[in-house]
């Protein structure tokens, strides 16, 4: 497979390449030992690209009663 045309570049330290993007799971865990979230950051300077939820629960239905809504 060929190399991508555009490689990611850190906005703070300007290093280029996927090898500088690190994704680390949270220390806090769910009951099933899954990490609650993962943090993606630059391994060179620590710039945080984002925090991504790993454990997502289905929303519970809201009881509506007899109000007609």
N, CA, C and O atoms as a MOPAC input file, in Angstrom:
PM7 MOZYME 1SCF
protein

 N      0.84600 1    -1.18100 1     0.00000 1
 C      0.00000 1     0.00000 1     0.00000 1
 C      0.88900 1     1.24100 1     0.00000 1
 O      1.93700 1     1.24300 1     0.64600 1
 N      0.49700 1     2.28100 1    -0.70100 1
 C      1.33100 1     3.47200 1    -0.81900 1
 C      1.17800 1     4.39400 1     0.39100 1
 O      0.21300 1     4.29900 1     1.15000 1
 N      2.14600 1     5.27700 1     0.54700 1
 C      2.13700 1     6.25100 1     1.63800 1
 C      1.02900 1     7.28000 1     1.40000 1
 O      0.75900 1     7.64500 1     0.25600 1
 N      0.37800 1     7.75500 1     2.48900 1
 C     -0.63900 1     8.80000 1     2.31500 1
 C      0.01500 1    10.10600 1     1.85100 1
 O      1.17200 1    10.37800 1     2.17200 1
 N     -0.73300 1    10.90200 1     1.10000 1
 C     -0.20200 1    12.17000 1     0.59800 1
 C      0.01800 1    13.17500 1     1.72000 1
 O      1.01300 1    13.89900 1     1.72000 1
 N     -0.90000 1    13.22300 1     2.67000 1
 C     -0.79700 1    14.16700 1     3.77200 1
 C     -0.57900 1    13.42400 1     5.07400 1
 O     -1.41400 1    12.61500 1     5.48000 1
 N      0.53500 1    13.69200 1     5.72900 1
 C      0.81400 1    13.08600 1     7.02200 1
 C      0.43100 1    14.09100 1     8.10700 1
 O      0.54400 1    15.29900 1     7.90100 1
 N     -0.02300 1    13.59300 1     9.26800 1
 C     -0.40900 1    14.51700 1    10.33200 1
 C      0.79000 1    15.31200 1    10.85300 1
 O      1.90300 1    14.79500 1    10.95300 1
 N      0.53400 1    16.58700 1    11.18300 1
 C      1.58500 1    17.47600 1    11.68200 1
 C      1.10700 1    18.10600 1    12.98300 1
 O      0.00500 1    18.65100 1    13.04000 1
 N      1.91900 1    18.03700 1    14.01600 1
 C      1.55700 1    18.61700 1    15.31000 1
 C      1.50300 1    20.14000 1    15.18000 1
 O      2.44700 1    20.74400 1    14.67100 1
 N      0.41400 1    20.77100 1    15.63100 1
 C      0.30300 1    22.22700 1    15.52200 1
 C      1.24300 1    22.97700 1    16.47200 1
 O      1.51100 1    24.16000 1    16.26200 1
 N      1.74700 1    22.30600 1    17.51200 1
 C      2.62500 1    22.98300 1    18.47300 1
 C      4.10600 1    22.85000 1    18.12200 1
 O      4.80600 1    23.85400 1    17.98900 1
 N      4.59000 1    21.59900 1    17.97100 1
 C      6.03500 1    21.39800 1    17.75500 1
 C      6.39300 1    21.12300 1    16.29500 1
 O      7.57200 1    21.06600 1    15.94800 1
 N      5.38500 1    20.95200 1    15.43900 1
 C      5.55300 1    20.79600 1    13.98400 1
 C      6.16300 1    19.47100 1    13.52700 1
 O      6.53200 1    19.35600 1    12.35900 1
 N      6.28600 1    18.44900 1    14.41100 1
 C      6.76800 1    17.14600 1    13.93800 1
 C      5.71800 1    16.54300 1    13.01200 1
 O      4.52300 1    16.79700 1    13.16600 1
 N      6.16800 1    15.74700 1    12.05300 1
 C      5.27200 1    15.18200 1    11.04800 1
 C      5.32700 1    13.65900 1    11.10800 1
 O      6.40700 1    13.07100 1    11.15900 1
 N      4.14500 1    13.01900 1    11.10200 1
 C      4.07400 1    11.56800 1    11.01000 1
 C      3.18900 1    10.92800 1    12.05900 1
 O      3.03000 1    11.43900 1    13.16800 1
 N      2.60900 1     9.77900 1    11.67400 1
 C      1.74800 1     9.02100 1    12.58500 1
 C      2.49900 1     8.47900 1    13.79000 1
 O      1.90300 1     8.26100 1    14.84500 1
 N      3.80100 1     8.26000 1    13.64400 1
 C      4.56200 1     7.67000 1    14.74400 1
 C      4.64000 1     8.58600 1    15.96600 1
 O      5.02100 1     8.13600 1    17.04700 1
 N      4.28400 1     9.86600 1    15.81000 1
 C      4.30400 1    10.80300 1    16.93300 1
 C      2.94000 1    10.94600 1    17.60400 1
 O      2.81100 1    11.66400 1    18.59500 1
 N      1.91800 1    10.26700 1    17.07100 1
 C      0.59400 1    10.30600 1    17.69400 1
 C      0.44000 1     9.06500 1    18.56200 1
 O      0.50800 1     7.93700 1    18.07500 1
 N      0.23100 1     9.29100 1    19.84700 1
 C      0.09900 1     8.20600 1    20.81300 1
 C     -1.32200 1     8.22700 1    21.35900 1
 O     -1.87200 1     9.29400 1    21.63000 1
 N     -1.90900 1     7.05500 1    21.51700 1
 C     -3.24600 1     6.93000 1    22.09600 1
 C     -3.11600 1     6.09500 1    23.36200 1
 O     -2.65700 1     4.95300 1    23.32200 1
 N     -3.52600 1     6.67800 1    24.49000 1
 C     -3.34600 1     6.00600 1    25.77900 1
 C     -4.68900 1     5.84800 1    26.48700 1
 O     -5.43800 1     6.81800 1    26.60200 1
 N     -5.00700 1     4.64300 1    26.96400 1
 C     -6.27300 1     4.43000 1    27.67400 1
 C     -6.24300 1     5.05600 1    29.06700 1
 O     -5.17700 1     5.22400 1    29.66100 1
 N     -7.41900 1     5.39800 1    29.57700 1
 C     -7.52300 1     5.98100 1    30.91400 1
 C     -7.20100 1     4.95000 1    31.98200 1
 O     -7.31900 1     3.74600 1    31.75600 1
 N     -6.79300 1     5.43500 1    33.14700 1
 C     -6.54000 1     4.53800 1    34.27500 1
 C     -7.85000 1     4.06500 1    34.89400 1
 O     -7.93200 1     2.94500 1    35.39800 1
 N     -8.87300 1     4.91400 1    34.85700 1
 C    -10.18900 1     4.54000 1    35.39100 1
 C    -10.82200 1     3.52600 1    34.46000 1
 O    -10.73200 1     3.65000 1    33.23800 1
 N    -11.46200 1     2.52200 1    35.04000 1
 C    -12.03700 1     1.42800 1    34.25700 1
 C    -13.50000 1     1.21800 1    34.61000 1
 O    -13.94300 1     1.56600 1    35.70500 1
 N    -14.24200 1     0.64700 1    33.67500 1
 C    -15.63900 1     0.28500 1    33.91000 1
 C    -15.69000 1    -1.01400 1    34.70700 1
 O    -14.65700 1    -1.60600 1    35.02200 1
 N    -16.89800 1    -1.44400 1    35.02600 1
 C    -17.05800 1    -2.71300 1    35.75600 1
 C    -16.47200 1    -3.89100 1    34.99400 1
 O    -16.02200 1    -4.86400 1    35.59800 1
 N    -16.47800 1    -3.80600 1    33.67400 1
 C    -15.95600 1    -4.89200 1    32.83800 1
 C    -14.48000 1    -4.68800 1    32.48800 1
 O    -13.93800 1    -5.37100 1    31.61900 1
 N    -13.83900 1    -3.74000 1    33.17800 1
 C    -12.41500 1    -3.43900 1    33.03300 1
 C    -12.05400 1    -2.78600 1    31.69500 1
 O    -10.90000 1    -2.84500 1    31.27100 1
 N    -13.03300 1    -2.16500 1    31.03000 1
 C    -12.75100 1    -1.39800 1    29.81800 1
 C    -12.35400 1     0.01900 1    30.22500 1
 O    -12.89700 1     0.54500 1    31.19600 1
 N    -11.42100 1     0.65300 1    29.50900 1
 C    -11.09200 1     2.04500 1    29.83600 1
 C    -12.28000 1     2.95000 1    29.51800 1
 O    -12.99100 1     2.72500 1    28.53900 1
 N    -12.49700 1     3.98600 1    30.35500 1
 C    -13.60800 1     4.91300 1    30.11800 1
 C    -13.36100 1     5.76300 1    28.87700 1
 O    -14.29300 1     6.07300 1    28.13600 1
 N    -12.09800 1     6.14200 1    28.65300 1
 C    -11.77400 1     6.99600 1    27.51100 1
 C    -10.32500 1     6.75600 1    27.09900 1
 O     -9.56100 1     6.11500 1    27.82100 1
 N     -9.95700 1     7.27400 1    25.93600 1
 C     -8.57600 1     7.25000 1    25.46500 1
 C     -8.17100 1     8.67100 1    25.10800 1
 O     -8.98600 1     9.44800 1    24.61100 1
 N     -6.92200 1     9.00700 1    25.36000 1
 C     -6.39300 1    10.32800 1    25.05200 1
 C     -5.36500 1    10.19100 1    23.93200 1
 O     -4.42500 1     9.40200 1    24.03800 1
 N     -5.54700 1    10.96500 1    22.85400 1
 C     -4.59100 1    10.98200 1    21.74500 1
 C     -3.74000 1    12.23900 1    21.87600 1
 O     -4.26900 1    13.34600 1    21.98000 1
 N     -2.40300 1    12.06300 1    21.87000 1
 C     -1.51700 1    13.20800 1    22.06500 1
 C     -0.21100 1    13.02700 1    21.29400 1
 O      0.11400 1    11.92900 1    20.84300 1
 N      0.52900 1    14.12800 1    21.15300 1
 C      1.82500 1    14.12100 1    20.48100 1
 C      2.88000 1    13.60500 1    21.46000 1
 O      3.01000 1    14.13000 1    22.56600 1
 N      3.62900 1    12.58400 1    21.05700 1
 C      4.65500 1    12.01900 1    21.94000 1
 C      5.87400 1    12.92900 1    22.06200 1
 O      6.68000 1    12.76000 1    22.97700 1
 N      6.01600 1    13.88200 1    21.16000 1
 C      7.16300 1    14.78300 1    21.19100 1
 C      6.96300 1    15.94700 1    22.16500 1
 O      7.87000 1    16.27500 1    22.93000 1
 N      5.77000 1    16.58100 1    22.14300 1
 C      5.56100 1    17.77500 1    22.97700 1
 C      4.38700 1    17.65700 1    23.94300 1
 O      4.26200 1    18.47700 1    24.85300 1
 N      3.51800 1    16.65300 1    23.76700 1
 C      2.38500 1    16.47600 1    24.67200 1
 C      1.09700 1    17.15200 1    24.23300 1
 O      0.10500 1    17.11000 1    24.96100 1
 N      1.08700 1    17.77900 1    23.05200 1
 C     -0.14300 1    18.40500 1    22.55500 1
 C     -1.26000 1    17.36700 1    22.50200 1
 O     -1.07900 1    16.28900 1    21.93700 1
 N     -2.41900 1    17.68800 1    23.09100 1
 C     -3.54800 1    16.75400 1    23.11300 1
 C     -4.41300 1    16.98400 1    21.87700 1
 O     -4.93000 1    18.08000 1    21.66100 1
 N     -4.56300 1    15.92800 1    21.06800 1
 C     -5.41700 1    15.99200 1    19.88200 1
 C     -6.87400 1    15.80000 1    20.25300 1
 O     -7.75200 1    16.39800 1    19.63100 1
 N     -7.14700 1    14.97200 1    21.25800 1
 C     -8.53000 1    14.75100 1    21.66500 1
 C     -8.65000 1    13.66400 1    22.70900 1
 O     -7.73100 1    12.87800 1    22.94000 1
 N     -9.82100 1    13.64900 1    23.33600 1
 C    -10.17200 1    12.62000 1    24.31400 1
 C    -11.41500 1    11.93200 1    23.76700 1
 O    -12.40700 1    12.58900 1    23.45300 1
 N    -11.35800 1    10.60600 1    23.65500 1
 C    -12.41000 1     9.85500 1    22.99300 1
 C    -13.03000 1     8.84200 1    23.94100 1
 O    -12.32100 1     8.06600 1    24.58000 1
 N    -14.35900 1     8.85100 1    24.03200 1
 C    -15.07900 1     7.92200 1    24.91000 1
 C    -14.90300 1     6.49200 1    24.42400 1
 O    -14.98800 1     6.21900 1    23.22700 1
 N    -14.65900 1     5.58500 1    25.35600 1
 C    -14.55000 1     4.16800 1    25.03000 1
 C    -15.76900 1     3.40000 1    25.51400 1
 O    -16.18000 1     2.42300 1    24.88700 1
 N    -16.35100 1     3.83900 1    26.63400 1
 C    -17.51500 1     3.17400 1    27.20100 1
 C    -18.71100 1     4.09200 1    26.98000 1
 O    -18.75800 1     5.20200 1    27.51200 1
 N    -19.67100 1     3.62800 1    26.19700 1
 C    -20.86900 1     4.41200 1    25.91000 1
 C    -22.07300 1     3.53800 1    26.19500 1
 O    -22.18800 1     2.43000 1    25.67000 1
 N    -22.96800 1     4.04100 1    27.02800 1
 C    -24.17600 1     3.29500 1    27.36100 1
 C    -25.33800 1     3.79100 1    26.52500 1
 O    -25.40800 1     4.96700 1    26.16900 1
 N    -26.25100 1     2.88000 1    26.21500 1
 C    -27.46900 1     3.21300 1    25.49200 1
 C    -28.32000 1     4.11900 1    26.38000 1
 O    -28.44300 1     3.84100 1    27.57300 1
 N    -28.91000 1     5.19000 1    25.84900 1
 C    -29.75900 1     6.04000 1    26.68000 1
 C    -30.99800 1     5.28800 1    27.16000 1
 O    -31.57200 1     4.48400 1    26.42500 1
 N    -31.39700 1     5.55400 1    28.38300 1
 C    -32.60600 1     4.93400 1    28.93600 1
 C    -33.82700 1     5.67800 1    28.42500 1
 O    -33.79200 1     6.90200 1    28.29400 1
 N    -34.91400 1     4.96000 1    28.13100 1
 C    -36.13700 1     5.64700 1    27.70200 1
 C    -36.70100 1     6.47600 1    28.85300 1
 O    -36.63700 1     6.07200 1    30.01500 1
 N    -37.24900 1     7.63200 1    28.51500 1
 C    -37.84500 1     8.50900 1    29.52200 1
 C    -39.34000 1     8.22700 1    29.57200 1
 O    -40.02200 1     8.34400 1    28.55400 1
 N    -39.86900 1     7.85200 1    30.76000 1
 C    -41.31900 1     7.62100 1    30.85100 1
 C    -42.06400 1     8.93500 1    30.63600 1
 O    -41.72700 1     9.95400 1    31.23900 1
 N    -43.07800 1     8.90300 1    29.77300 1
 C    -43.78000 1    10.13100 1    29.40500 1
 C    -45.11200 1    10.31000 1    30.12400 1
 O    -45.64600 1    11.42000 1    30.12400 1
 N    -45.66300 1     9.28800 1    30.72700 1
 C    -46.95000 1     9.44300 1    31.40600 1
 C    -48.09300 1     9.61300 1    30.42500 1
 O    -48.00200 1     9.16300 1    29.28300 1
 N    -49.17100 1    10.26000 1    30.85700 1
 C    -50.36700 1    10.45000 1    30.02900 1
 C    -50.53100 1    11.89200 1    29.58800 1
 O    -51.66100 1    12.32900 1    29.37100 1
 N    -49.46700 1    12.63800 1    29.44600 1
 C    -49.58200 1    14.05000 1    29.07900 1
 C    -49.81700 1    14.24600 1    27.58300 1
 O    -50.16800 1    15.34800 1    27.16200 1
 N    -49.63600 1    13.22000 1    26.78400 1
 C    -49.90000 1    13.32700 1    25.35500 1
 C    -48.70000 1    13.74900 1    24.52900 1
 O    -48.83700 1    13.92900 1    23.31900 1
 N    -47.57100 1    13.90900 1    25.10800 1
 C    -46.38900 1    14.32200 1    24.35400 1
 C    -45.63700 1    13.14900 1    23.84200 1
 O    -44.61000 1    13.31400 1    23.18200 1

